[in-house]
Amino acid sequence: MPVFLIKSLLRSVKKAFWQGPAGEVFPLKRIKYLLLLIACLSLCGCSVKLYNTLETVAVEAIKVESYDSPLNAESSMLSMGETDAEERFNIATDKKAYKGIAVEGMHLSPEDDNYIYEAAYISGNRTYLSEKEKQVLDAAAAVIDQFKGRSDYDIAAGVHDALAASIKYKQNEEQYTAYGALVGHEAICQGYAFAYKLCMDLAGIDCITIGGNAESETGLQKHAWNMVKIRNKWYHVDLTWDDPDLSTDHGAWSHVYLFADDEFMSENHEWDTIVQGLHGIKSIPKAYDASMHFLKKAGNWTYDQQGLINSFMNAYNAGHADMEIACEGYASSIDFIRNYCSCTYIRQQVGNVCVYYIMLK
């Protein structure tokens, strides 16, 4: 073999598999020098399968974020112990079961697990629902029908409160499903999230379920919550963490995680921005608007001690027995309340925001 070919071969081998100081790989350079390596080998009479080499490089060069979610595809909205969501969708599609009832006003695509619920709710045709699915639809409809004619904001907030009041955080055989949350009134985070999404879907409000991790006393744990679209902007809603069993433990619900933005939520939640679902790769929307948080809209978000006192006095003079006030960016104290009444309170810290749930005696 000629000397220049030997030198070229060795140089191509080195550069084709060279990595940077931090271990990063430079895919374009690798392709270039792998092609040179192949050329050298070809001149030497070696046979090379080019497509195998390039396929390997392409896989290494294009990376998609992995998604380790607590959501189980086999326990999705349509999985009630019969068939999973994808199979149910295929059965309905093959039979063209809902071709005639995809009526005007539907906003879900057939790929969405809740498509058959929305179709049945709008059209009144429940022929293709199982008995359990009919119970789920009836329960969800009973929740959202309370808020007919209201704004999307009021519906999303009202459903949050209605579900928080009716669902108990508890593990059982239906814990992952909307059936467990809406019919059995017991669920864990996934069941809460599926129930909230179904109600929003029936109300025609865009909503997705998020799978990620959240901080707990024992460290990060898998968790599920929602994002809802109000006035063309997305917000986080964590119904589980606002449930009285977990948040206040006194029979009322909190609003700490109702219409939260990414910055607030990321203080104790984490999630992937790109996820792999049943129907392909999807990007999680950004929630950048902090002005719509429920406590801000309610006038109960304060920025100094005097603001905290004013918020308390407004609620106290209005005769409210329970009140929820957020204090951002300062060392707050509610010792002043002793001058007016006796109370118990719960304090939650989220980043630099302290939220008090005050219950007057």
C-alpha positions, 0 to 999 in steps of 0.5 A: 500500500502506498505510504500516502494512503497509509498516512491518510488512512490513519489521519481519517481514523483519528479524526473520524472518532475524535471527541472534544475536550468535554466529550462532545461529538462533532457530527459534520466533521465525523461524516467528512472524515468517515467519507475520507476513510471509506475512500482510502479503504476503497482504494485499498480494495476494501469493501465498505457498506456506506449506508450502515456507517451513515445511519449510525452517525445520523442516529448519534447526531440527531438527539431527541430529549427522552421522556420518563413520564408517570403517565401510563399509556395503558391506563389512559382516559379510555382504558377502563379495563377493556382496551387501551387508548390506541386500540379503542381509537383504532376500533372507532376509526375502523368502524367509522363510528364517529364519522357522522357525529363529528359535529360543528363545535368539536375542537379535539382531533381524532388522535386525542384520547378524549375525542369520543367523549367530546363527540358523544357530549356534543352530539348526544350519541353515546352508542359507542361508549362502554358503560364505564365511559358513560359514567365518566362522561356523565360525571364530567358533564355534571361538573362543567354544566355548572359553569355554562355561559361563563368565561374560559377563565371562570370555567377553568377556575371553577372546575379546579375548585369543584374537582378539588372539593370532590376528589380524595387523594388515595391509591386504588385500582382506578387511581390512574384514571378519570373514572377513579377521580370523577366516579370513584372520587379517589385518585392520585395525580394522574387521575386528577390530571386526566379528570381536569383535562376531560372537563376542559375538553368538554368545555372546549378549552385547550388543555394538556396533561404534563408528566414530570417530577415534583419535589417532595419530602423524600426528594423528586418524585414522578408527578402529573399535572395540566396546562390550560390555554386561556386567552391564547396563553398557556398556564399550569394547573396542579390540581393535586397539589391544590387538593385539601388532603395535600395542601391545606388538610382542613377541607378547603382547597388552595389556589397556589398552583392555579394559572401559574407560569413556568418560572413559578412552577419550576421552583418545585416542578420539572418537565421535559420540553419535548415529549414522545406520545402515542402519536409522535413527538410534541413540544410542551408550550411555554407559560410565560405570563405571570399576571394571570395567577389566580391569587393575583387576579383575586387581588390577594398577591402582595409585595410588602407587609402593608399590602399583606395587612390590607389584603387581610383587612379587606377579607376580614371586613367582608366577613370571610372566614377563610382567606388565601394571601400570597406575599412575594419578595419580602419576609412577611409576618401575620402576627398582626392578626392577633390584634383582631381575632384568633386563627390558624394558618398554613404557610407554603413557600414557593421560591420567594413567594410565601402563601398563607391560608388563614382560617379564622376561629 
